[in-house]
Amino acid sequence: PKSLNGYTIFSFTVTKPYILWNRNTTWKIVMIKSMYKKIRSFFKNESCPRRLAFSVSLAVFIAFSPFVGFHTAMVFLFSWLFALNAAVLLAISMFINNPWTMVPIYAADHIVGDRIFYFFGINSMEFNPDWVSSLNTWIHHYTGMEGISLWAFLVGGNLLSFLLAGITYPVVRYLSMRRVQF
């Protein structure tokens, strides 16, 4: 094989060379395929559709939970408390909430909570602790953003967690009862 700008090129009997893969992205494809196989094995190995659906919905709840830094502890606590597979909980919650999706998830938590407080006519900034007010001053000084509320984040995060977990449970239960091939 010849290499051209990081791409591996194979020439077959056809006169046109075909670019099959980028040398720098093959590990990403292998990693995604292995994660897909692992999640697929989780679904195949679980015999009870209710238990699988509960595990996945609980993992979604943990992923969207606003308690930053406690997600792994919540995985092990809930897996012990409800006698669930900790690997399923950890894999799915970390697949959803990872460094690339953390900021959009927490922004959605805050936006939902802020809209709820606005709907009821409550100023969520009044209930902020002093350290959040000083954090808002610091953030406004360096970024120009203002209006971050701890209570909007907590209320929105918990509501979004319960809502998405409630939606996930019947969908996964239906799919696992039908034994849909993933």
VEXZA-440709 format. One record per residue: residue number from 0; residue in three letters; x, y, z of N, C-alpha, C in turn. Coordinates in steps of 0.1 Angstrom, whole numbers. Example, Ala and Ser with C-alpha at 12.3 -4.5 7.8 and 13.67 -1.06 7.14 Angstrom:
BEGIN
<r 0; "ALA"; <132; -57; 78>; <123; -45; 78>; <132; -33; 78>>
<r 1; "SER"; <128; -22; 71>; <137; -11; 71>; <129; 0; 79>>
***
This chain:
BEGIN
<r 0; "PRO"; <8; -12; 0>; <0; 0; 0>; <9; 13; 0>>
<r 1; "LYS"; <4; 23; -7>; <11; 35; -7>; <4; 45; 2>>
<r 2; "SER"; <11; 55; 7>; <6; 65; 16>; <6; 78; 10>>
<r 3; "LEU"; <-5; 85; 10>; <-6; 99; 5>; <-14; 108; 14>>
<r 4; "ASN"; <-7; 117; 20>; <-13; 127; 30>; <-20; 120; 41>>
<r 5; "GLY"; <-15; 109; 46>; <-21; 102; 58>; <-32; 92; 54>>
<r 6; "TYR"; <-35; 91; 41>; <-45; 81; 36>; <-38; 69; 30>>
<r 7; "THR"; <-42; 58; 33>; <-37; 45; 28>; <-44; 42; 15>>
<r 8; "ILE"; <-37; 41; 4>; <-43; 39; -9>; <-39; 25; -14>>
<r 9; "PHE"; <-49; 18; -19>; <-46; 5; -25>; <-50; 6; -40>>
<r 10; "SER"; <-42; 1; -49>; <-46; 0; -63>; <-49; -14; -66>>
<r 11; "PHE"; <-61; -15; -71>; <-66; -28; -75>; <-64; -29; -90>>
<r 12; "THR"; <-70; -39; -97>; <-69; -40; -111>; <-76; -29; -118>>
<r 13; "VAL"; <-85; -22; -111>; <-91; -11; -117>; <-81; 0; -118>>
<r 14; "THR"; <-82; 9; -128>; <-72; 19; -130>; <-73; 30; -119>>
<r 15; "LYS"; <-84; 32; -112>; <-86; 43; -103>; <-82; 38; -89>>
<r 16; "PRO"; <-73; 45; -82>; <-70; 41; -68>; <-82; 44; -58>>
<r 17; "TYR"; <-84; 35; -49>; <-95; 37; -39>; <-89; 41; -25>>
<r 18; "ILE"; <-94; 51; -20>; <-90; 55; -6>; <-99; 47; 4>>
<r 19; "LEU"; <-93; 38; 11>; <-101; 30; 20>; <-102; 36; 34>>
<r 20; "TRP"; <-92; 41; 40>; <-93; 46; 53>; <-82; 56; 56>>
<r 21; "ASN"; <-85; 65; 66>; <-75; 74; 70>; <-67; 67; 81>>
<r 22; "ARG"; <-54; 68; 81>; <-46; 61; 91>; <-49; 67; 105>>
<r 23; "ASN"; <-52; 79; 106>; <-55; 85; 119>; <-69; 82; 125>>
<r 24; "THR"; <-78; 78; 117>; <-92; 76; 121>; <-96; 61; 123>>
<r 25; "THR"; <-87; 52; 119>; <-90; 38; 120>; <-93; 33; 135>>
<r 26; "TRP"; <-85; 39; 144>; <-87; 35; 158>; <-101; 40; 163>>
<r 27; "LYS"; <-106; 51; 157>; <-119; 56; 161>; <-130; 46; 157>>
<r 28; "ILE"; <-129; 41; 144>; <-139; 32; 139>; <-138; 19; 147>>
<r 29; "VAL"; <-126; 14; 150>; <-125; 2; 158>; <-131; 4; 172>>
<r 30; "MET"; <-129; 15; 178>; <-134; 18; 191>; <-150; 19; 191>>
<r 31; "ILE"; <-155; 25; 181>; <-170; 26; 180>; <-176; 13; 178>>
<r 32; "LYS"; <-170; 4; 169>; <-175; -9; 167>; <-174; -18; 179>>
<r 33; "SER"; <-163; -16; 187>; <-162; -24; 199>; <-172; -20; 210>>
<r 34; "MET"; <-174; -7; 211>; <-185; -2; 220>; <-198; -7; 216>>
<r 35; "TYR"; <-201; -6; 203>; <-214; -11; 197>; <-216; -26; 201>>
<r 36; "LYS"; <-205; -34; 199>; <-206; -48; 202>; <-208; -51; 217>>
<r 37; "LYS"; <-202; -43; 225>; <-203; -44; 240>; <-217; -41; 244>>
<r 38; "ILE"; <-223; -30; 239>; <-237; -26; 243>; <-246; -36; 237>>
<r 39; "ARG"; <-244; -41; 226>; <-252; -51; 220>; <-252; -64; 228>>
<r 40; "SER"; <-240; -68; 234>; <-239; -79; 242>; <-247; -77; 256>>
<r 41; "PHE"; <-247; -64; 261>; <-255; -61; 273>; <-269; -64; 270>>
<r 42; "PHE"; <-274; -60; 258>; <-288; -62; 255>; <-292; -77; 253>>
<r 43; "LYS"; <-282; -84; 247>; <-285; -98; 245>; <-284; -107; 257>>
<r 44; "ASN"; <-275; -103; 267>; <-273; -111; 279>; <-284; -109; 289>>
<r 45; "GLU"; <-291; -98; 289>; <-302; -95; 298>; <-314; -103; 294>>
<r 46; "SER"; <-319; -111; 303>; <-331; -120; 300>; <-344; -113; 303>>
<r 47; "CYS"; <-345; -105; 312>; <-357; -99; 317>; <-359; -85; 310>>
<r 48; "PRO"; <-369; -83; 302>; <-371; -70; 295>; <-373; -58; 305>>
<r 49; "ARG"; <-380; -61; 316>; <-383; -51; 326>; <-370; -46; 333>>
<r 50; "ARG"; <-362; -56; 336>; <-349; -53; 343>; <-340; -45; 333>>
<r 51; "LEU"; <-339; -49; 321>; <-331; -42; 311>; <-336; -27; 309>>
<r 52; "ALA"; <-349; -26; 308>; <-355; -13; 306>; <-353; -4; 318>>
<r 53; "PHE"; <-354; -10; 330>; <-352; -2; 342>; <-337; 2; 343>>
<r 54; "SER"; <-328; -7; 339>; <-314; -4; 339>; <-310; 8; 330>>
<r 55; "VAL"; <-316; 7; 318>; <-313; 18; 308>; <-319; 31; 312>>
<r 56; "SER"; <-331; 30; 317>; <-338; 43; 321>; <-331; 49; 334>>
<r 57; "LEU"; <-326; 41; 343>; <-319; 46; 354>; <-305; 51; 350>>
<r 58; "ALA"; <-299; 45; 339>; <-287; 51; 334>; <-289; 65; 327>>
<r 59; "VAL"; <-300; 66; 321>; <-304; 79; 315>; <-306; 89; 326>>
<r 60; "PHE"; <-313; 85; 337>; <-315; 94; 348>; <-302; 99; 354>>
<r 61; "ILE"; <-292; 89; 355>; <-279; 93; 361>; <-272; 102; 351>>
<r 62; "ALA"; <-273; 100; 338>; <-265; 108; 329>; <-270; 122; 329>>
<r 63; "PHE"; <-283; 124; 330>; <-288; 138; 330>; <-290; 144; 344>>
<r 64; "SER"; <-286; 137; 354>; <-286; 142; 368>; <-277; 154; 370>>
<r 65; "PRO"; <-282; 164; 377>; <-274; 176; 379>; <-263; 175; 390>>
<r 66; "PHE"; <-262; 163; 396>; <-252; 162; 407>; <-239; 158; 401>>
<r 67; "VAL"; <-231; 169; 397>; <-219; 167; 391>; <-209; 161; 400>>
<r 68; "GLY"; <-202; 151; 395>; <-192; 144; 403>; <-197; 132; 411>>
<r 69; "PHE"; <-210; 130; 411>; <-215; 119; 419>; <-221; 108; 409>>
<r 70; "HIS"; <-219; 109; 397>; <-225; 100; 387>; <-220; 85; 389>>
<r 71; "THR"; <-207; 84; 391>; <-202; 70; 393>; <-207; 64; 406>>
<r 72; "ALA"; <-207; 73; 416>; <-212; 68; 429>; <-227; 64; 428>>
<r 73; "MET"; <-234; 72; 421>; <-249; 68; 419>; <-250; 55; 411>>
<r 74; "VAL"; <-241; 53; 402>; <-242; 40; 394>; <-240; 28; 404>>
<r 75; "PHE"; <-230; 29; 412>; <-227; 17; 421>; <-238; 17; 432>>
<r 76; "LEU"; <-243; 28; 437>; <-254; 28; 447>; <-266; 22; 441>>
<r 77; "PHE"; <-271; 26; 430>; <-283; 21; 424>; <-282; 7; 419>>
<r 78; "SER"; <-270; 3; 414>; <-268; -11; 410>; <-269; -20; 423>>
<r 79; "TRP"; <-264; -16; 434>; <-265; -24; 446>; <-279; -23; 452>>
<r 80; "LEU"; <-285; -12; 452>; <-298; -10; 458>; <-309; -18; 450>>
<r 81; "PHE"; <-308; -18; 437>; <-319; -24; 429>; <-314; -37; 423>>
<r 82; "ALA"; <-302; -42; 427>; <-296; -55; 422>; <-296; -55; 406>>
<r 83; "LEU"; <-290; -44; 401>; <-289; -43; 386>; <-275; -45; 382>>
<r 84; "ASN"; <-273; -46; 369>; <-259; -48; 363>; <-252; -35; 363>>
<r 85; "ALA"; <-242; -34; 371>; <-234; -21; 372>; <-227; -18; 359>>
<r 86; "ALA"; <-223; -28; 351>; <-217; -25; 339>; <-226; -18; 329>>
<r 87; "VAL"; <-239; -23; 329>; <-248; -17; 320>; <-251; -2; 324>>
<r 88; "LEU"; <-253; 0; 337>; <-255; 14; 342>; <-244; 23; 338>>
<r 89; "LEU"; <-232; 18; 341>; <-220; 26; 339>; <-217; 29; 324>>
<r 90; "ALA"; <-218; 19; 316>; <-216; 20; 302>; <-226; 30; 295>>
<r 91; "ILE"; <-238; 28; 298>; <-248; 37; 292>; <-248; 51; 297>>
<r 92; "SER"; <-246; 53; 310>; <-246; 66; 316>; <-233; 74; 311>>
<r 93; "MET"; <-222; 67; 310>; <-210; 73; 305>; <-210; 75; 290>>
<r 94; "PHE"; <-218; 67; 283>; <-219; 69; 268>; <-227; 82; 266>>
<r 95; "ILE"; <-237; 84; 274>; <-245; 96; 273>; <-238; 109; 278>>
<r 96; "ASN"; <-234; 108; 290>; <-227; 119; 297>; <-212; 117; 297>>
<r 97; "ASN"; <-205; 123; 287>; <-191; 122; 286>; <-185; 136; 284>>
<r 98; "PRO"; <-172; 138; 284>; <-167; 152; 282>; <-172; 160; 270>>
<r 99; "TRP"; <-176; 153; 259>; <-181; 160; 247>; <-196; 164; 249>>
<r 100; "THR"; <-203; 157; 257>; <-218; 160; 258>; <-221; 167; 272>>
<r 101; "MET"; <-211; 168; 280>; <-214; 174; 294>; <-219; 188; 293>>
<r 102; "VAL"; <-213; 197; 286>; <-217; 211; 285>; <-231; 212; 279>>
<r 103; "PRO"; <-234; 206; 268>; <-248; 207; 263>; <-258; 201; 273>>
<r 104; "ILE"; <-255; 190; 280>; <-265; 185; 289>; <-267; 194; 301>>
<r 105; "TYR"; <-256; 200; 306>; <-258; 209; 318>; <-264; 222; 314>>
<r 106; "ALA"; <-262; 226; 301>; <-268; 238; 296>; <-283; 236; 295>>
<r 107; "ALA"; <-287; 224; 290>; <-301; 221; 288>; <-308; 220; 302>>
<r 108; "ASP"; <-300; 214; 312>; <-306; 214; 326>; <-309; 228; 331>>
<r 109; "HIS"; <-300; 237; 329>; <-302; 251; 333>; <-313; 258; 326>>
<r 110; "ILE"; <-313; 256; 313>; <-324; 262; 305>; <-338; 258; 309>>
<r 111; "VAL"; <-339; 244; 311>; <-352; 239; 315>; <-356; 245; 328>>
<r 112; "GLY"; <-347; 245; 338>; <-350; 250; 351>; <-353; 265; 351>>
<r 113; "ASP"; <-346; 272; 342>; <-348; 287; 341>; <-362; 289; 335>>
<r 114; "ARG"; <-366; 281; 325>; <-379; 283; 319>; <-390; 279; 329>>
<r 115; "ILE"; <-388; 270; 338>; <-398; 266; 348>; <-400; 277; 358>>
<r 116; "PHE"; <-389; 283; 363>; <-390; 294; 372>; <-396; 306; 365>>
<r 117; "TYR"; <-393; 309; 353>; <-399; 320; 345>; <-414; 317; 344>>
<r 118; "PHE"; <-418; 305; 341>; <-432; 302; 339>; <-440; 305; 352>>
<r 119; "PHE"; <-435; 302; 363>; <-442; 304; 376>; <-439; 318; 381>>
<r 120; "GLY"; <-432; 326; 374>; <-429; 340; 378>; <-420; 341; 390>>
<r 121; "ILE"; <-411; 332; 392>; <-401; 332; 403>; <-388; 336; 397>>
<r 122; "ASN"; <-381; 345; 405>; <-368; 349; 401>; <-358; 340; 408>>
<r 123; "SER"; <-352; 331; 400>; <-343; 320; 406>; <-330; 326; 412>>
<r 124; "MET"; <-327; 338; 407>; <-314; 344; 412>; <-315; 348; 427>>
<r 125; "GLU"; <-327; 351; 432>; <-329; 355; 446>; <-325; 344; 455>>
<r 126; "PHE"; <-326; 331; 451>; <-324; 320; 460>; <-310; 314; 459>>
<r 127; "ASN"; <-301; 321; 451>; <-287; 316; 450>; <-280; 318; 463>>
<r 128; "PRO"; <-271; 309; 466>; <-262; 311; 477>; <-252; 322; 474>>
<r 129; "ASP"; <-245; 327; 484>; <-235; 338; 482>; <-224; 334; 472>>
<r 130; "TRP"; <-220; 321; 473>; <-208; 317; 465>; <-212; 316; 450>>
<r 131; "VAL"; <-225; 314; 447>; <-230; 314; 433>; <-230; 328; 428>>
<r 132; "SER"; <-234; 337; 437>; <-235; 352; 433>; <-221; 357; 430>>
<r 133; "SER"; <-211; 353; 438>; <-197; 357; 435>; <-192; 350; 422>>
<r 134; "LEU"; <-196; 337; 420>; <-192; 330; 408>; <-198; 337; 396>>
<r 135; "ASN"; <-211; 342; 397>; <-217; 349; 386>; <-210; 362; 383>>
<r 136; "THR"; <-205; 369; 393>; <-197; 381; 391>; <-184; 378; 384>>
<r 137; "TRP"; <-177; 368; 388>; <-165; 364; 381>; <-167; 360; 367>>
<r 138; "ILE"; <-178; 352; 364>; <-181; 347; 351>; <-184; 359; 342>>
<r 139; "HIS"; <-192; 368; 347>; <-196; 380; 340>; <-184; 389; 336>>
<r 140; "HIS"; <-175; 390; 345>; <-163; 398; 343>; <-154; 392; 332>>
<r 141; "TYR"; <-153; 379; 331>; <-144; 373; 321>; <-151; 369; 308>>
<r 142; "THR"; <-164; 366; 309>; <-171; 361; 296>; <-182; 369; 292>>
<r 143; "GLY"; <-188; 378; 301>; <-199; 386; 297>; <-212; 379; 299>>
<r 144; "MET"; <-212; 366; 303>; <-224; 359; 306>; <-229; 362; 320>>
<r 145; "GLU"; <-242; 362; 322>; <-247; 364; 336>; <-260; 357; 337>>
<r 146; "GLY"; <-265; 355; 349>; <-278; 349; 351>; <-277; 334; 354>>
<r 147; "ILE"; <-266; 329; 359>; <-265; 314; 362>; <-271; 312; 376>>
<r 148; "SER"; <-280; 303; 376>; <-287; 300; 389>; <-285; 286; 393>>
<r 149; "LEU"; <-281; 284; 405>; <-279; 270; 410>; <-292; 263; 411>>
<r 150; "TRP"; <-303; 270; 416>; <-316; 263; 417>; <-322; 260; 404>>
<r 151; "ALA"; <-321; 268; 394>; <-326; 265; 381>; <-319; 253; 375>>
<r 152; "PHE"; <-306; 252; 377>; <-298; 241; 373>; <-303; 228; 380>>
<r 153; "LEU"; <-304; 228; 393>; <-309; 216; 400>; <-323; 212; 397>>
<r 154; "VAL"; <-332; 222; 396>; <-346; 218; 393>; <-347; 213; 379>>
<r 155; "GLY"; <-341; 220; 370>; <-342; 216; 356>; <-335; 203; 353>>
<r 156; "GLY"; <-324; 201; 360>; <-317; 188; 358>; <-324; 176; 363>>
<r 157; "ASN"; <-330; 178; 375>; <-338; 167; 380>; <-351; 164; 372>>
<r 158; "LEU"; <-357; 175; 368>; <-369; 173; 360>; <-366; 167; 346>>
<r 159; "LEU"; <-356; 171; 340>; <-351; 165; 327>; <-347; 151; 329>>
<r 160; "SER"; <-341; 148; 340>; <-336; 134; 343>; <-349; 125; 344>>
<r 161; "PHE"; <-358; 129; 352>; <-370; 121; 354>; <-378; 119; 341>>
<r 162; "LEU"; <-379; 130; 334>; <-387; 130; 321>; <-381; 121; 311>>
<r 163; "LEU"; <-368; 122; 309>; <-361; 114; 299>; <-360; 99; 303>>
<r 164; "ALA"; <-359; 97; 316>; <-359; 83; 321>; <-373; 77; 319>>
<r 165; "GLY"; <-383; 85; 322>; <-397; 80; 320>; <-400; 77; 305>>
<r 166; "ILE"; <-394; 84; 296>; <-396; 82; 282>; <-388; 70; 278>>
<r 167; "THR"; <-376; 68; 283>; <-367; 57; 279>; <-373; 43; 283>>
<r 168; "TYR"; <-379; 43; 295>; <-383; 29; 300>; <-393; 22; 291>>
<r 169; "PRO"; <-404; 28; 286>; <-413; 21; 278>; <-407; 17; 264>>
<r 170; "VAL"; <-398; 26; 259>; <-392; 24; 246>; <-383; 12; 246>>
<r 171; "VAL"; <-374; 12; 256>; <-365; 0; 258>; <-372; -12; 261>>
<r 172; "ARG"; <-382; -11; 269>; <-390; -24; 273>; <-397; -29; 260>>
<r 173; "TYR"; <-403; -21; 252>; <-409; -25; 240>; <-399; -32; 231>>
<r 174; "LEU"; <-387; -25; 229>; <-377; -31; 220>; <-371; -44; 225>>
<r 175; "SER"; <-369; -45; 238>; <-364; -57; 244>; <-374; -68; 244>>
<r 176; "MET"; <-387; -65; 245>; <-397; -76; 245>; <-398; -81; 231>>
<r 177; "ARG"; <-396; -73; 221>; <-397; -77; 207>; <-384; -83; 202>>
<r 178; "ARG"; <-374; -82; 210>; <-360; -87; 207>; <-355; -81; 194>>
<r 179; "VAL"; <-357; -68; 193>; <-352; -61; 181>; <-337; -62; 181>>
<r 180; "GLN"; <-332; -66; 169>; <-317; -67; 167>; <-311; -53; 166>>
<r 181; "PHE"; <-302; -50; 175>; <-295; -37; 175>; <-283; -38; 166>>
***
